[in-house]
Amino acid sequence: MSKAIILQHVAHEGPGRILPIFRDFGIPVEVRHLYKGDEVPTAAEEIRVLIVLGGPMGVADVEKYPYLQQELNLLRAFVAADRSVLGICLGAQLLAAAAGAKVYPNTKFVPPAKPGEPAPPPGDPLPEFGWGPVMFPFPGGTEPLVQGMIDGTPMFHWHFDTFDLPRFPPPPNPAPPPAPPPPTGNALISSSRNCRNQLFRFKNRLFGVQYHPELTREGIDAIVQADRDNCVKVLGTDGPDKVRADTEKYYPRYEKTGQRLLTNFVQYLRVYSGV
């Protein structure tokens, strides 16, 4: 029987609550530790569902981390076949890139120029580190993945980059207005104040989430310890202590939300993919 494959990029960003959820659904799981030299699979059709975790590297770091290019190649096969994927943080960026979307530093919003005015300079960098609320369509929209989610739920963020939503190629001869625009193939499911594209679906079975729904308390602390320098750079010298204090405040609600989101993911795939 085919299995779920989890691609892990660094020791301190593991699968967390994903493993027990998949175990409870009777889905066999194999974790590939790419930082230890485990191979990226090449046969997409032999994988039941692919989960790509986070990491401190970026999509463009393929020369330093050659396995990133192998992941992009595998994800392109999954995108072409609309096979089940969940990308988390870096994994979401890799999925977006594999589907043809742009990945770039997250920046502050700058209003577009008025007609006849020069284009404004890009906004200042706006990384998201630590805890912050996310918004869901009320009451969960039509997306099964976020059924039961509560708007404003605090989630754990740890990223510098963001991405555009992947889109279907434009038709060669689109109908002029007032005809409706051609379908994009994507759905934006969740956003935050500082980063619009947080959780998306592309086609039917391809999901990317920029924040982390999977982490345990130990997993959060491991990230803060391993990436302390960036935490201090973004949040200040008391950043690590602030993140830990916020974890004590927000974790119980976050744990329930992450559990629900990941359970929804598996249940959705059981209905729509036979997982």
Buried (B, 14 or more C-beta within 10 A) or exposed (E): EEBBBBBBBBEBBBBBBBBBBBEEBEBEBEBBBBBEEBEBBEEBEEBBBBBBBBBBBBBEBBEEBEBBBBBBEBBBBBBEEBBBBBBBBBBBBBBBBBBBBEBBBBBEEEEEEEEEEEEEEEEEEBBBBBBBEBBBBEEBBEBBBBBBBBBEBBBBBBBBBBBBBBBBEEEEEEEEEEEEEEEEBBBBBBBBEBBBBBBBBBBBBBBBBBBBBBBBBEBBBBBBEBBEEBBBEBBEEEBBEBBBEBBEEBBEEBBEBBBBBBBBBBBBBEEEBEB
